[in-house]
Amino acid sequence: MSFASHKSAFWGETWSLAMQALRANKLRAILTMLGVIIGSACIVLVVTVGLTGKRYIITLVQGVGANIVYADLLQSGGSQPSALSDQISLGDLEAVKEGVPHVVQVAGTNNFPMTVVVNGTEHPVNLVGVTEGFQEIRSLIITAGRYFDEDDMRSHSKVCLLTQELATLVSPGESPVGKDIRVGELHFTVIGVFRERVTTFGESEITRESVIVPFPLIKYYTGAEYILTFYAQADTPDNVPDVTSQVAELLASRHRPGTHYRVQNLTGLLELAHKISQALTGVLILIALIALAISGIGIMNIMLVTVTERTREIGIRKAIGAPRDAILYQFLMEAVLISGTGSLLGIGIAVLIPAGINFIVSFFPEIGKMDIPISWISVLLAFVVSCSTGVFFGYLPANRAARLHPTDSLRYE
């Protein structure tokens, strides 16, 4: 018999004996396997929870727009009284768009509280004047009608868009598009209904009940065209820090000395979200590894009991010529089968849970799109760690079985 055939027969016999031993004690094997199932499922699920939490946090942070730099007036020049010239202007927008590299879009807003008259009753709303580029930067989704076009902006058309919540209030049960509403002293024609791509929970100009109008119409209310919040969109996230510093320098150069502008971006928040997610995932994985370690100790204890119970069987096998390695590998094979099978079952459960949630949520479109990510790296990690746990904790009882003396084993009762 060739060496390869001998090895094949050896491993085939080892596998067969390990399977027979496990089938003879099914309940014990299943109970031993339970800890591995829980541990391996925990590894996959905690990584899934970490990825989902990370994605959710980052999505919320990016809700005000992607690659955004935003600015507003913080303080007018020194001890001098505030002047209209200190405010951010439309000229500043154009200067940033033309003079700052890597800026692909700019926009500005001015907002203040106003009232809308519905059936003779006044309701408080947030009136927001927006320049061109605002929809692109903030990724507004038009759910009915249309957004402002160039003619609306340049001709001072008295048109507006409503948030979905305000549209329901103004025109319950039907679309408000084409209807006339009164905001303060002016009448507007509703041309569309919109919503934010990701809700910012009132942390931006857009609140639940907001009216957006072409920016030039703000002059009817304020007497002047100035911008309260300025947005610049960088072409890539890597260029956001450079754009931030250049916007700050440009605004300072175009206004009186001593005038301070707050220029910020979301990079710090995004980095914080990454760090929080990584820390959370690390802690949860540590807990899962502890669960696997406990299950490994359970495997070792059960295998030690098994070795004790099968001492006579081991003696008989050694007496008829079974080598030490055959005994060692048989018990190691049993430990690996327990941990490997438990790992596969745990991974299967962990993968089915998020997949089931995604499937169920798909039947409820009002909840919104949900996609719980599954990390296949965590699946591989769970399987390798679980099998390694079986080998590590199974070695001691397997080695003990292999070292038993055949004469002492045959006399064991």
VEXDREN-2710 file (C-alpha; in Angstrom, 1 decimal):
% VEXDREN-2710
k/r/px/py/pz
1/MET/0.0/0.0/0.0
2/SER/1.4/3.4/-0.9
3/PHE/2.0/6.2/1.6
4/ALA/-0.9/8.3/0.2
5/SER/-3.3/5.3/0.4
6/HIS/-2.1/4.6/4.0
7/LYS/-2.7/8.2/5.0
8/SER/-6.1/8.3/3.3
9/ALA/-7.2/5.1/5.1
10/PHE/-5.9/6.4/8.4
11/TRP/-7.9/9.7/8.2
12/GLY/-10.9/7.8/6.9
13/GLU/-10.9/5.5/9.9
14/THR/-10.3/8.4/12.3
15/TRP/-13.3/10.3/10.9
16/SER/-15.5/7.2/11.1
17/LEU/-14.6/6.4/14.7
18/ALA/-15.1/10.1/15.7
19/MET/-18.5/10.1/14.0
20/GLN/-19.5/6.8/15.7
21/ALA/-18.5/8.2/19.1
22/LEU/-20.6/11.4/18.6
23/ARG/-23.6/9.5/17.3
24/ALA/-23.5/7.3/20.4
25/ASN/-23.8/10.3/22.6
26/LYS/-26.0/12.7/20.6
27/LEU/-27.4/14.7/23.5
28/ARG/-24.1/15.3/25.1
29/ALA/-22.6/16.4/21.7
30/ILE/-25.5/18.8/21.1
31/LEU/-25.3/20.3/24.5
32/THR/-21.5/20.7/24.2
33/MET/-22.1/22.3/20.8
34/LEU/-24.6/24.8/22.2
35/GLY/-21.8/27.1/23.6
36/VAL/-20.0/27.1/20.2
37/ILE/-23.2/27.9/18.4
38/ILE/-23.8/30.9/20.7
39/GLY/-20.2/32.1/20.5
40/SER/-19.9/31.9/16.7
41/ALA/-23.3/33.5/16.2
42/CYS/-22.2/36.3/18.6
43/ILE/-19.1/37.1/16.6
44/VAL/-21.0/37.5/13.3
45/LEU/-23.9/39.4/15.0
46/VAL/-21.8/41.8/16.9
47/VAL/-19.8/42.7/13.8
48/THR/-23.1/43.1/11.9
49/VAL/-24.4/45.4/14.7
50/GLY/-21.2/47.4/14.6
51/LEU/-21.4/47.8/10.9
52/THR/-25.1/48.7/11.0
53/GLY/-24.5/51.3/13.8
54/LYS/-21.5/52.7/11.9
55/ARG/-23.5/53.0/8.7
56/TYR/-26.5/54.6/10.6
57/ILE/-24.3/57.2/12.4
58/ILE/-22.5/58.1/9.2
59/THR/-25.7/58.4/7.3
60/LEU/-27.1/60.7/9.9
61/VAL/-24.0/62.9/9.9
62/GLN/-24.0/63.0/6.1
63/GLY/-27.7/63.9/6.2
64/VAL/-27.0/67.6/5.6
65/GLY/-25.1/66.6/2.4
66/ALA/-22.0/64.9/1.2
67/ASN/-18.5/66.5/1.4
68/ILE/-20.0/69.7/2.8
69/VAL/-18.2/72.8/4.2
70/TYR/-20.6/75.3/5.8
71/ALA/-20.1/78.8/7.1
72/ASP/-21.9/81.6/8.9
73/LEU/-21.1/85.0/10.4
74/LEU/-19.8/84.6/13.9
75/GLN/-18.8/88.1/14.9
76/SER/-18.7/91.5/13.1
77/GLY/-15.5/93.6/13.0
78/GLY/-14.1/94.3/16.5
79/SER/-15.9/97.0/18.6
80/GLN/-17.5/98.5/15.5
81/PRO/-21.3/98.1/15.1
82/SER/-22.5/95.3/12.8
83/ALA/-22.8/96.2/9.2
84/LEU/-24.7/94.6/6.3
85/SER/-21.4/94.3/4.5
86/ASP/-20.2/91.8/7.1
87/GLN/-22.9/89.3/6.0
88/ILE/-22.1/86.6/3.5
89/SER/-23.2/87.7/0.1
90/LEU/-24.1/86.2/-3.2
91/GLY/-20.7/87.6/-4.4
92/ASP/-19.0/85.5/-1.8
93/LEU/-20.7/82.4/-3.2
94/GLU/-19.5/83.2/-6.7
95/ALA/-16.0/84.0/-5.4
96/VAL/-15.8/80.6/-3.6
97/LYS/-17.1/78.7/-6.6
98/GLU/-14.7/80.4/-9.0
99/GLY/-11.7/80.8/-6.8
100/VAL/-11.4/77.7/-4.5
101/PRO/-10.1/74.6/-6.2
102/HIS/-12.1/71.3/-5.7
103/VAL/-15.4/73.1/-5.0
104/VAL/-18.0/71.7/-7.3
105/GLN/-21.1/73.4/-6.0
106/VAL/-22.1/76.3/-3.7
107/ALA/-25.4/77.4/-2.1
108/GLY/-26.7/79.8/0.4
109/THR/-29.8/80.1/2.6
110/ASN/-31.6/82.6/4.7
111/ASN/-34.4/81.5/7.0
112/PHE/-36.7/82.9/9.6
113/PRO/-40.0/82.0/11.3
114/MET/-43.2/82.8/9.4
115/THR/-46.8/81.7/9.4
116/VAL/-49.0/80.0/6.8
117/VAL/-52.7/80.6/6.6
118/VAL/-54.8/77.4/6.2
119/ASN/-58.6/77.8/6.3
120/GLY/-58.3/81.1/8.1
121/THR/-55.9/79.7/10.7
122/GLU/-52.3/80.7/11.0
123/HIS/-49.7/77.9/11.5
124/PRO/-46.0/78.6/12.3
125/VAL/-43.6/77.5/9.6
126/ASN/-40.0/78.0/8.7
127/LEU/-39.5/80.1/5.6
128/VAL/-36.2/79.2/3.8
129/GLY/-34.9/81.2/0.9
130/VAL/-32.4/79.0/-1.2
131/THR/-30.0/79.8/-4.0
132/GLU/-29.3/77.6/-7.0
133/GLY/-27.4/74.5/-6.0
134/PHE/-29.2/73.9/-2.7
135/GLN/-31.1/70.8/-3.9
136/GLU/-27.9/69.2/-5.2
137/ILE/-25.9/69.9/-2.1
138/ARG/-28.6/68.8/0.3
139/SER/-29.8/66.0/-1.9
140/LEU/-33.5/66.9/-1.6
141/ILE/-35.9/64.4/-3.0
142/ILE/-38.9/65.8/-4.9
143/THR/-42.0/63.6/-4.1
144/ALA/-44.5/65.6/-6.1
145/GLY/-44.2/68.4/-8.7
146/ARG/-40.8/69.9/-9.5
147/TYR/-38.0/71.9/-8.1
148/PHE/-37.1/75.5/-8.9
149/ASP/-35.6/76.1/-12.4
150/GLU/-33.4/79.0/-13.6
151/ASP/-36.4/81.1/-14.6
152/ASP/-37.9/80.8/-11.1
153/MET/-34.6/82.0/-9.6
154/ARG/-34.0/84.9/-12.0
155/SER/-37.5/86.2/-12.4
156/HIS/-38.3/86.3/-8.7
157/SER/-41.3/83.9/-9.4
158/LYS/-43.6/83.6/-6.3
159/VAL/-43.4/79.9/-6.2
160/CYS/-42.5/77.5/-3.3
161/LEU/-42.0/73.9/-2.3
162/LEU/-43.4/72.4/0.9
163/THR/-42.1/69.6/3.2
164/GLN/-44.3/66.5/3.2
165/GLU/-45.6/67.2/6.7
166/LEU/-46.6/70.8/5.7
167/ALA/-48.1/69.5/2.5
168/THR/-50.4/67.2/4.5
169/LEU/-51.4/70.1/6.7
170/VAL/-52.1/72.5/3.8
171/SER/-53.9/70.0/1.6
172/PRO/-54.9/66.8/3.5
173/GLY/-55.7/63.9/1.2
174/GLU/-54.6/65.5/-2.0
175/SER/-51.6/67.1/-3.7
176/PRO/-51.0/70.8/-2.9
177/VAL/-49.2/71.3/-6.2
178/GLY/-50.7/74.1/-8.2
179/LYS/-52.5/75.5/-5.2
180/ASP/-52.0/79.0/-3.7
181/ILE/-50.9/79.6/-0.1
182/ARG/-50.2/82.7/1.9
183/VAL/-46.9/83.0/3.7
184/GLY/-46.9/86.2/5.8
185/GLU/-48.0/88.9/3.5
186/LEU/-47.2/87.2/0.2
187/HIS/-49.0/84.6/-1.8
188/PHE/-47.1/81.7/-3.4
189/THR/-48.0/79.0/-5.9
190/VAL/-46.9/75.5/-4.7
191/ILE/-44.9/73.8/-7.4
192/GLY/-43.6/70.8/-5.5
193/VAL/-43.3/68.7/-2.4
194/PHE/-40.0/67.5/-1.1
195/ARG/-38.2/65.6/1.7
196/GLU/-34.6/65.4/2.9
197/ARG/-32.7/62.3/1.7
198/VAL/-31.9/61.6/5.4
199/THR/-33.8/63.5/8.0
200/THR/-31.7/65.9/10.1
201/PHE/-34.4/66.1/12.8
202/GLY/-34.5/69.9/12.7
203/GLU/-30.8/70.3/13.0
204/SER/-30.6/72.3/9.8
205/GLU/-32.7/75.0/8.1
206/ILE/-35.2/72.3/7.1
207/THR/-37.7/71.5/9.9
208/ARG/-40.8/69.3/9.7
209/GLU/-42.9/72.2/8.5
210/SER/-40.8/74.3/6.1
211/VAL/-41.5/76.4/3.0
212/ILE/-38.6/76.9/0.6
213/VAL/-38.7/79.8/-1.9
214/PRO/-36.2/81.3/-4.5
215/PHE/-33.6/83.2/-2.6
216/PRO/-34.3/86.6/-4.3
217/LEU/-37.8/86.6/-2.7
218/ILE/-36.2/87.0/0.7
219/LYS/-35.6/90.6/-0.1
220/TYR/-39.4/91.2/0.2
221/TYR/-39.2/90.2/3.8
222/THR/-35.7/91.5/4.9
223/GLY/-35.1/94.4/2.5
224/ALA/-31.7/92.9/1.6
225/GLU/-30.2/89.8/0.1
226/TYR/-27.7/88.3/2.5
227/ILE/-26.9/84.7/3.4
228/LEU/-27.1/83.3/6.9
229/THR/-25.7/79.8/6.1
230/PHE/-23.3/79.2/3.2
231/TYR/-22.5/75.7/1.8
232/ALA/-19.7/74.6/-0.4
233/GLN/-19.4/71.0/-1.7
234/ALA/-16.0/69.5/-2.3
235/ASP/-15.4/67.0/-5.1
236/THR/-14.1/64.3/-2.7
237/PRO/-13.9/63.8/1.1
238/ASP/-10.1/64.0/1.0
239/ASN/-10.3/67.6/-0.2
240/VAL/-12.8/68.8/2.5
241/PRO/-10.1/70.0/4.9
242/ASP/-8.3/72.1/2.2
243/VAL/-11.6/73.5/1.0
244/THR/-12.5/74.4/4.6
245/SER/-9.3/76.4/5.2
246/GLN/-9.5/78.1/1.8
247/VAL/-13.1/79.2/2.3
248/ALA/-12.3/80.7/5.6
249/GLU/-9.3/82.6/4.1
250/LEU/-11.4/83.9/1.2
251/LEU/-14.3/85.1/3.4
252/ALA/-11.9/86.9/5.7
253/SER/-10.2/88.6/2.7
254/ARG/-13.5/89.9/1.3
255/HIS/-14.8/91.5/4.5
256/ARG/-13.7/94.0/7.1
257/PRO/-10.7/93.1/9.3
258/GLY/-11.9/91.6/12.6
259/THR/-15.0/90.0/11.1
260/HIS/-15.0/86.3/12.1
261/TYR/-16.7/83.5/10.2
262/ARG/-17.4/80.0/11.5
263/VAL/-16.3/77.6/8.8
264/GLN/-16.8/74.0/9.6
265/ASN/-17.1/70.5/8.0
266/LEU/-18.3/67.1/9.0
267/THR/-14.9/65.4/8.9
268/GLY/-14.5/65.5/12.7
269/LEU/-17.9/64.0/13.3
270/LEU/-17.3/61.3/10.7
271/GLU/-14.0/60.4/12.3
272/LEU/-15.7/60.3/15.7
273/ALA/-18.4/58.0/14.3
274/HIS/-15.7/55.7/13.0
275/LYS/-13.9/55.6/16.3
276/ILE/-17.1/55.0/18.3
277/SER/-18.1/52.2/15.9
278/GLN/-14.7/50.6/16.1
279/ALA/-14.7/50.7/19.9
280/LEU/-18.2/49.3/20.1
281/THR/-17.3/46.5/17.7
282/GLY/-14.1/45.7/19.6
283/VAL/-15.9/45.4/22.9
284/LEU/-18.7/43.2/21.5
285/ILE/-16.2/40.9/19.8
286/LEU/-14.3/40.6/23.1
287/ILE/-17.6/39.5/24.7
288/ALA/-18.1/37.0/21.9
289/LEU/-14.6/35.6/22.3
290/ILE/-15.2/35.2/26.1
291/ALA/-18.4/33.2/25.2
292/LEU/-16.3/31.1/22.9
293/ALA/-13.6/30.6/25.5
294/ILE/-16.3/29.4/28.0
295/SER/-17.7/27.0/25.3
296/GLY/-14.1/25.8/24.8
297/ILE/-13.8/25.0/28.4
298/GLY/-17.1/23.1/28.2
299/ILE/-15.7/21.1/25.3
300/MET/-12.5/20.3/27.3
301/ASN/-14.5/19.2/30.4
302/ILE/-16.9/17.0/28.3
303/MET/-14.0/15.4/26.4
304/LEU/-12.1/14.7/29.7
305/VAL/-15.2/12.9/31.0
306/THR/-15.5/11.1/27.7
307/VAL/-11.9/9.9/27.9
308/THR/-12.5/8.6/31.4
309/GLU/-15.6/6.8/30.4
310/ARG/-13.9/5.2/27.3
311/THR/-10.6/4.2/29.1
312/ARG/-11.3/0.5/28.5
313/GLU/-12.1/1.2/24.8
314/ILE/-8.8/3.0/24.4
315/GLY/-6.9/0.2/26.1
316/ILE/-8.5/-2.4/23.7
317/ARG/-7.6/-0.2/20.7
318/LYS/-4.0/0.1/21.9
319/ALA/-3.8/-3.6/22.6
320/ILE/-4.6/-4.5/19.1
321/GLY/-2.0/-2.1/17.7
322/ALA/-3.6/1.4/17.4
323/PRO/-0.7/3.9/17.5
324/ARG/-0.7/6.9/19.9
325/ASP/-1.3/9.3/17.0
326/ALA/-4.5/7.4/16.1
327/ILE/-6.0/7.9/19.6
328/LEU/-4.8/11.5/19.7
329/TYR/-6.3/12.4/16.3
330/GLN/-9.6/10.6/17.0
331/PHE/-10.3/12.7/20.1
332/LEU/-9.1/15.9/18.4
333/MET/-11.4/15.0/15.4
334/GLU/-14.3/14.7/17.8
335/ALA/-13.6/18.1/19.3
336/VAL/-13.2/19.7/15.9
337/LEU/-16.4/18.2/14.7
338/ILE/-18.3/19.6/17.7
339/SER/-16.8/23.0/17.3
340/GLY/-17.0/23.1/13.5
341/THR/-20.6/21.9/13.3
342/GLY/-21.6/24.3/16.1
343/SER/-19.8/27.1/14.3
344/LEU/-21.6/26.5/11.0
345/LEU/-25.0/26.4/12.9
346/GLY/-24.2/29.6/14.8
347/ILE/-23.1/31.3/11.6
348/GLY/-26.2/30.2/9.8
349/ILE/-28.4/31.6/12.5
350/ALA/-26.4/34.9/12.6
351/VAL/-26.7/35.3/8.8
352/LEU/-30.4/34.4/8.7
353/ILE/-31.4/37.0/11.4
354/PRO/-30.3/40.2/9.4
355/ALA/-31.5/38.6/6.1
356/GLY/-34.9/37.9/7.7
357/ILE/-35.1/41.5/9.0
358/ASN/-34.2/42.9/5.6
359/PHE/-36.9/40.7/4.0
360/ILE/-39.6/41.6/6.5
361/VAL/-38.8/45.3/6.3
362/SER/-39.1/45.2/2.5
363/PHE/-42.9/44.7/3.0
364/PHE/-43.2/48.0/4.9
365/PRO/-42.0/50.8/2.5
366/GLU/-43.1/53.4/5.0
367/ILE/-40.2/52.4/7.3
368/GLY/-37.7/53.2/4.5
369/LYS/-35.0/51.2/2.9
370/MET/-33.0/49.1/5.3
371/ASP/-30.0/47.1/4.4
372/ILE/-28.3/45.4/7.3
373/PRO/-24.8/44.5/6.1
374/ILE/-23.3/41.1/6.7
375/SER/-19.5/41.0/7.0
376/TRP/-18.2/37.8/5.3
377/ILE/-14.9/38.5/7.1
378/SER/-16.7/38.0/10.4
379/VAL/-18.2/34.8/9.1
380/LEU/-14.7/33.4/8.2
381/LEU/-13.3/34.7/11.6
382/ALA/-16.1/33.0/13.5
383/PHE/-15.5/29.7/11.8
384/VAL/-11.7/29.8/12.2
385/VAL/-11.9/30.9/15.8
386/SER/-14.5/28.3/16.7
387/CYS/-12.6/25.5/15.1
388/SER/-9.4/26.7/16.7
389/THR/-11.2/26.7/20.1
390/GLY/-12.1/23.1/19.5
391/VAL/-8.5/22.1/18.7
392/PHE/-7.0/24.2/21.5
393/PHE/-9.3/22.9/24.3
394/GLY/-9.6/19.4/22.8
395/TYR/-5.9/18.8/22.8
396/LEU/-5.5/18.2/26.5
397/PRO/-8.1/15.4/26.8
398/ALA/-7.0/14.0/23.4
399/ASN/-3.4/13.9/24.6
400/ARG/-4.4/12.3/27.9
401/ALA/-6.3/9.6/26.0
402/ALA/-3.3/9.0/23.8
403/ARG/-0.9/8.7/26.8
404/LEU/-2.9/6.0/28.6
405/HIS/-1.0/2.8/29.1
406/PRO/-2.9/-0.2/27.5
407/THR/-2.4/-2.5/30.5
408/ASP/-3.8/0.1/33.0
409/SER/-6.6/0.9/30.5
410/LEU/-7.7/-2.8/30.2
411/ARG/-7.9/-3.1/34.0
412/TYR/-10.0/0.1/34.3
413/GLU/-13.6/-0.5/35.5
END
